[in-house]
């Protein structure tokens, strides 16, 4: 390196202040110290930066040529320092999240909204993926963490519970079952039932709930997207039995919702790689996710 950062700083300040005395005052050091640094800089560069005329420092042609570039370098350094400070405080950077479809339509948007308010300089890459794909993305370190609905056991993953919500029913606003406060499997007999795939975590819980009541589960429409099930209810196709996160999203759309019995809980969980430290930015999102989960839990009566 022929021009150290300290030497560049001294050069910039002398150019701006017009004297060694002025530069020394800004730096809080002695004039001889500034003079020595300037001399070292000129020796490294191999040319003079200033000449003296009647006790004044006059920039050389080389100094005038170098000065704009020095200003640009310091501007870039300031940008890096601000960015480093933002990263340290979790206010900036790119956060990558893999989220399963159900939570992508319910819990995740609430958390993202809170997160972006607190950290407007941050960017979020929200990738919607199935559970297996979310696990792979976390293990490959292609996302900071995964947000899933269901149970995962893997030696390379840390799994954290976020919130558990019960199953619920989503009904058209004029449906006769709106008169009931709680809906059970037997109440749904003779109705067109809409639900998610039976091999999904929510679908498995729904099947077990009907089996517990000895009521056959006959689905009129089975879909792999809870948002599609909600849209079908809105279109008047039938009644949907869904996990709580989708029920909350349906209530926000103005549809009728009711508790479902027997009560069955499904847990939203965070997946984190054991081999990668959580960034300050990711911790900030987890805080926002916790806030969103508390709000969701408070509204989980589905009435």
N, C-alpha and C positions, 0 to 999 in steps of 0.2 A: 504494500500500500504506500503510495507516494504522498498522500494527503490524508492525515487522520481526521476523524470527526471533530476532535478538539481544535485542531489547527484550522479546519474549515469554519468552525464557529467563531474563532478569534478573527479570522479574515473577514467574515460577514459583518461582525460587529464594528470592526474598524472602518469598513466601507460605509456602514450605516451611520455611525457616530462621528466619523471624520477624524478620529484621534485615538491614540493608545489609551489616553486617560479616560475617554468615554467608554471604551470597550472594557477597561478594567473595572469601572464603576458598575457596569451591568453585570459582569461576571463575579464581582465581589472579591477580586484578587488584586495584587499589587501591579503597578505599571511595569516593573522589571519582569514579572512573570509573564505578562502579555508580550512584552518585547522579545523575550526568550522563545516563546511559542511561535511568534511570527518569524523569527530568525530560523527556527527549525523547519518551518513550513517552506520557506524560500530555499533552504538547502535541499529539502526533499524534492521540490519541484524543479530546481535547477534554473530558476530565474527570479528576478526581483518582482515583488508585488507592489511595493511603494518606493518612492524617492522623497527626499526631504528638500523642501524649498522654503527658506525663511521660517524654519521651525514647524512647517506644516507637512503632513504626509500627503503626497500626491499619488493616486493610483497609476500604475503603469498601464500600457495598452493591454498587456497580458491579464492584469487584474480586472480591467473593464470587461474583457472577453469572458473571464472565468466567473465573474460575479452573478450574472443571471442563472448560470447553471448551478451555482452554490445555493441560490435562493430556491430553485426547483428541488434540489436535493433535500433541503431542510423542510420544505413543504411536504415532500413524500415521507420524510421521517415523522413529521407531526401526524400525518394520516395513519401511519403504522402504529404510533403510540396511542392515538385515540382508539383505533381498532383493538389494540391489545387490551386497553382499559375496558372497552365494551365487552370483549370476550371474557375478561376476568370477572366482570360483574354479571355476565350472562345476558347482556343487552343486545348482542349482535352475533352474526354468523348464520350458518345454514343448519337447520334441524331436520333430520330425515326420520320419518316415522312410517312403519308398516302397520296398517289398521285393518281389521276384518270388516266386511261390508256393513254388518249390523251397527257396529260402533262408529263407522264412518258417517252414518246418517243420524246418529243420536248424540252420544257422549263426546266424541272427538271434536265436532264443530264448536260445541260450547267451550271446551278447553282451549281450542285454537283462538277463539274470540277473546277470551281473557288473557291469553298469552300475548297476543298481538297488541293489546291495549298497553300492557306493561312493558313490552319490548318492541316498539315500532321499527327498530333497525334490524330485527331478525327476519329471516326468511324460513318458511316451513315447506318441506316437500312431503306431502301426505300421499303415501302409496297404498291404495286399497288392494288387499290380498287375502286369500284364504289362509287358514291357520298354518297349513304346511308351508306355503310360500312365505308367510310372515316369519316363521321359524328359520327358514333358510336364509332370508335376508338379514336377520339378526346374527346368525352364526357366521355369515360371510362378511359381517361388518359393513354391509351396504346401507344399513339404516342404524340410527342411534338406539332405537328400541322398538319393540312391537307392542301393539295394544290389541288384545284378542278377547274373545268370549269363549270360555271353555277351560279345560284342564290340560296342562302340558307338563310332562316330566322329562327332563333332558339333563345329562351331567354337565353340559357346557352352558347351561342357561340358569340365570336367577329369575325366579318367578315371584312377582309381588301382587297381592290382591289389591284391587282398587275399590270396588263396591259391588255388592250383590243386590240384584233386584228380582222381584218375583214375576212369574208369568202373569199375563193379563189378557183381556179381550178388547178388541177394537170393533166397534159397531157403526153402521150407518146411523145418522142422527134420528131417523124416524123408525128404527127397528123396535119391534115389540119387546125384545130382551132389555131394552134401555130402562124398563120399569124395575128390573131386578138390581139390587145393590151388589150382589156377588153372583157370578155365573159358574155353574158346575158342569161337568161333562154331560150329565143327563139333560140339562137345560138346552144343550145344543142339538139334541136328537131332532132330526127332521129339518135342520137348518143346513144351508150350504156352508161348510167349514173351509176356511183358507188357512194355510200354515206353511212354515218353511220345511225344507227337506228333512225327512225323518232321520237321516244320518248326521245331521248337524247337532251341535250341543243343545240348542233350543228344541229342535225336533225330537230328540231322544227324551228330553224332559216332558214334553207334551204327551208322547206315547206312554211313558210311565204313569203320568197323571190319569190318563183314561183307563189304563189297566188297573190302577189302584181303585177306581170306582166301578170296575167291571162293565165299562161302557165301550162298545166297539168304536174305534176311531175311523171314520170314513170321510176322507178329505175330498172336497169338490175341486179344490185347486191346491197344488203343491208347488212351491217356488223356492229357488235358492237365494232369493233376495227379499228380506223383510220389507224393504221399501216398496217392492212390487205388490206384496200382500196388502200393505196399507192402501196403495192406489186402487187395488181391486175392491177393497171395502168402500172406498170413496165413490167408486163407480156403481155400487149397489149389488155387487156379485154375491156377497155373503158376509159372514162374521169371521174375524181372524183371531186365532189364539197365538200370541207372540210373546217373546221375552220382554222384560220390562223396559229396556232401552228403546225398543221400537214402539212400545205402547206410549211412552212419554213423547216421542216424536210425533205420533199420530194425534195425541191430545193437543200438541202445539199447532197442528193443522186444522183443528176444530172438530175432529171426529169424537164420537162418544167412546169412552173407555171405562172398563169395569174390572175389579179384582177377579181373579180366577182361583177356584179351589178344586182340588187340594193344592195348597200353596207349594210352589216349587221355585227355588232360587237359582239364578245363574250369575256367575261372578265374572266381572271384567278384570282382566289381569294384564300386567306389564311384563314383557319379556326383555331381559337384558343379558348380554354376553358376559360370561365370567372373565373373559380375556380382554375386555376393553373397559377402561374407566369411563364413568358417566361424566359428560362435560357439564360446565356450569350452565350452559344454555339448556341442556336436557333436564337438569335439575329444576330450572325455572319452569319448564313445561310440566314437569311432574307436579309442581306446586299448583299450577293452573288446573291440571287435571284433578287434583284433590279438591279444589274449590268447586269445579264443575260437578264432581261426584257428590259432594255434600248437598248441592242444590238439587241434583237429580234425586237423591235419597229423600229429601224433604218433600218432593212432589210425587213420591212413588205410591200414593194411595190409589191412583188411577180413578178417582171419582170426579 
